[in-house]
Amino acid sequence: MKSLHHRIYIILLLTLSFTFVSQAQESKKEQKAVLVTGATSGIGLKITEQLSAKGYFVYAGARKQKDMDRLNAMENVKSVKLDVTKWDDINAAVETVKNEGRGLYGVVNNAGVAIFSPLIEVEEEDLDFIFDVNIYGPYRITKAFAPLIIQSKGRITTISSISGILSGQFFGPYSMSKHAMEAYTDALATEMRKFGVHVSAVEPGNYNSKIVESLIKRMESNDITYEKSLYREEFERLISGYGADRSRFKDPIEVADAVEKSLFSENPKRRYMVVPNENEGNWTITQILREMVQLNENQAYKYSREELIGILDKVLAETE
Ligand SMILES: NC(=O)c1ccc[n+]([C@@H]2O[C@H](COP(=O)([O-])OP(=O)(O)OC[C@H]3O[C@@H](n4cnc5c(N)ncnc54)[C@H](OP(=O)(O)O)[C@@H]3O)[C@@H](O)[C@H]2O)c1
């Protein structure tokens, strides 16, 4: 009799723990998970804070243990060691995400760096550095996590920039990388459509972050100077004008809002330009229109002003 009671007790216990485990797994699956690269500061940290506070689960990419510890202390956040230039880190991060059993609904390709340099002087290794992070990084991350995103019919968001449209003195390398991001986003969006995966670009203007502080630190530690530059004066003006401290710029809350929309709204847009003032939006839209005028100007099948407005109306009626 005693052993029958004992058996019933064991069966009850097993059933209960099975129920708890499967409930935990179910609730894990219900909580949509997103990977954010470069989550330690600036825009990536803001995205991580906002999404986790709203109850999404964030895999937050970081390179240093102290940053990982800081991120792990946040609710709904698990840090993953992730240098986007290192396949070992990326492959291990894929395994971590798979083992967690939540699947993966979104990837935010945010990690990015900047350099300022005149194009006739920039060293090849500096170009390699910026492309390795800003373009090969998203390429590697997206390729590695694509099976999980396809499985969830999820979303991919790239953090481009208004520098994906604008370009100018000493911004060449950075703008080249962000222009590449624009092309990358458009091609990827068409390729992922057949899997029900939506791809968007978020295009911030100037917001507070550590991007220039890191740029100046790298220049100092790699002994990069503009002392012998043909553009010395302009360069000094740029560096002193820009400065490492970007606290005069707005907190990137509205950038995080746009990322949230790109990930979770029913009909996400291909592009979300987010600017802190009218000027930055105006420069960007004007530049796009200027390029349109330049392309149209001397082409064999040139459109009249009215025809151009007709094309604009058609584009305005498109949904994406
Ligand atoms: N702030 C703006 O005004 C602005 C405007 C337009 C676009 N953006 C874009 O926004 C994104 C975020 O930049 P941010 O302005 O927020 O700058 P940030 O504060 O300097 O943040 C950059 C993030 O990228 C990470 N990162 C750098 N190299 C990496 C690598 N090899 N692997 C993984 N992570 C790496 C950094 O990690 P560590 O802490 O380990 O260095 C940091 O978490 C970038 O793509 C940038 O181009 C920024």
The ligand as an SDF file (V2000), in Angstrom:
LIG
                    3D

 48 52  0  0  0  0  0  0  0  0999 V2000
   24.7840   58.4030  -32.9130 N   0  0  0  0  0  0  0  0  0  0  0  0
   24.4420   58.8570  -34.0690 C   0  0  0  0  0  0  0  0  0  0  0  0
   24.2470   60.0670  -34.2150 O   0  0  0  0  0  0  0  0  0  0  0  0
   24.2410   57.9190  -35.2280 C   0  0  0  0  0  0  0  0  0  0  0  0
   23.6600   58.4520  -36.3880 C   0  0  0  0  0  0  0  0  0  0  0  0
   23.4230   57.6000  -37.4550 C   0  0  0  0  0  0  0  0  0  0  0  0
   23.7550   56.2640  -37.3640 C   0  0  0  0  0  0  0  0  0  0  0  0
   24.3470   55.7800  -36.2350 N   0  0  0  0  0  0  0  0  0  0  0  0
   24.6630   54.3550  -36.2000 C   0  0  0  0  0  0  0  0  0  0  0  0
   24.1490   53.8090  -35.0080 O   0  0  0  0  0  0  0  0  0  0  0  0
   24.8790   52.6320  -34.6820 C   0  0  0  0  0  0  0  0  0  0  0  0
   25.2600   52.6900  -33.2080 C   0  0  0  0  0  0  0  0  0  0  0  0
   26.2040   53.7280  -33.0130 O   0  0  0  0  0  0  0  0  0  0  0  0
   26.1620   54.7430  -31.7900 P   0  0  0  0  0  0  0  0  0  0  0  0
   26.1150   56.0940  -32.3500 O   0  0  0  0  0  0  0  0  0  0  0  0
   25.2020   54.3170  -30.7810 O   0  0  0  0  0  0  0  0  0  0  0  0
   27.6840   54.5640  -31.2680 O   0  0  0  0  0  0  0  0  0  0  0  0
   28.3400   53.9510  -29.9580 P   0  0  0  0  0  0  0  0  0  0  0  0
   27.7520   54.5370  -28.7200 O   0  0  0  0  0  0  0  0  0  0  0  0
   29.8120   54.1100  -30.1710 O   0  0  0  0  0  0  0  0  0  0  0  0
   27.9300   52.4260  -30.0280 O   0  0  0  0  0  0  0  0  0  0  0  0
   28.5430   51.5410  -30.9380 C   0  0  0  0  0  0  0  0  0  0  0  0
   28.3270   50.1240  -30.4870 C   0  0  0  0  0  0  0  0  0  0  0  0
   28.9230   49.2570  -31.4550 O   0  0  0  0  0  0  0  0  0  0  0  0
   29.7910   48.3620  -30.7730 C   0  0  0  0  0  0  0  0  0  0  0  0
   30.8700   47.8690  -31.6270 N   0  0  0  0  0  0  0  0  0  0  0  0
   31.8960   48.5380  -32.1920 C   0  0  0  0  0  0  0  0  0  0  0  0
   32.6850   47.6850  -32.8710 N   0  0  0  0  0  0  0  0  0  0  0  0
   32.1330   46.4460  -32.7180 C   0  0  0  0  0  0  0  0  0  0  0  0
   32.4830   45.1550  -33.1770 C   0  0  0  0  0  0  0  0  0  0  0  0
   33.5720   44.9200  -33.9180 N   0  0  0  0  0  0  0  0  0  0  0  0
   31.6750   44.1180  -32.8410 N   0  0  0  0  0  0  0  0  0  0  0  0
   30.5800   44.3190  -32.0640 C   0  0  0  0  0  0  0  0  0  0  0  0
   30.2200   45.5110  -31.5880 N   0  0  0  0  0  0  0  0  0  0  0  0
   30.9910   46.5580  -31.9200 C   0  0  0  0  0  0  0  0  0  0  0  0
   30.2950   49.1280  -29.5690 C   0  0  0  0  0  0  0  0  0  0  0  0
   30.7810   48.2180  -28.6130 O   0  0  0  0  0  0  0  0  0  0  0  0
   32.0280   48.5360  -27.6390 P   0  0  0  0  0  0  0  0  0  0  0  0
   31.4390   49.2690  -26.4630 O   0  0  0  0  0  0  0  0  0  0  0  0
   32.5470   47.1840  -27.2900 O   0  0  0  0  0  0  0  0  0  0  0  0
   33.0130   49.3600  -28.4040 O   0  0  0  0  0  0  0  0  0  0  0  0
   29.0090   49.8200  -29.1440 C   0  0  0  0  0  0  0  0  0  0  0  0
   28.2040   48.9280  -28.4170 O   0  0  0  0  0  0  0  0  0  0  0  0
   26.0670   52.5940  -35.6330 C   0  0  0  0  0  0  0  0  0  0  0  0
   25.7720   51.6970  -36.6850 O   0  0  0  0  0  0  0  0  0  0  0  0
   26.1210   54.0200  -36.1570 C   0  0  0  0  0  0  0  0  0  0  0  0
   26.7290   54.0970  -37.4080 O   0  0  0  0  0  0  0  0  0  0  0  0
   24.5950   56.5820  -35.1750 C   0  0  0  0  0  0  0  0  0  0  0  0
  1  2  1  0
  2  3  2  0
  2  4  1  0
  4  5  1  0
  4 48  2  0
  5  6  2  0
  6  7  1  0
  7  8  2  0
  8  9  1  0
  8 48  1  0
  9 10  1  0
  9 46  1  0
 10 11  1  0
 11 12  1  0
 11 44  1  0
 12 13  1  0
 13 14  1  0
 14 15  2  0
 14 16  1  0
 14 17  1  0
 17 18  1  0
 18 19  2  0
 18 20  1  0
 18 21  1  0
 21 22  1  0
 22 23  1  0
 23 24  1  0
 23 42  1  0
 24 25  1  0
 25 26  1  0
 25 36  1  0
 26 27  1  0
 26 35  1  0
 27 28  2  0
 28 29  1  0
 29 30  1  0
 29 35  2  0
 30 31  1  0
 30 32  2  0
 32 33  1  0
 33 34  2  0
 34 35  1  0
 36 37  1  0
 36 42  1  0
 37 38  1  0
 38 39  2  0
 38 40  1  0
 38 41  1  0
 42 43  1  0
 44 45  1  0
 44 46  1  0
 46 47  1  0
M  CHG  2   8   1  16  -1
M  END
$$$$
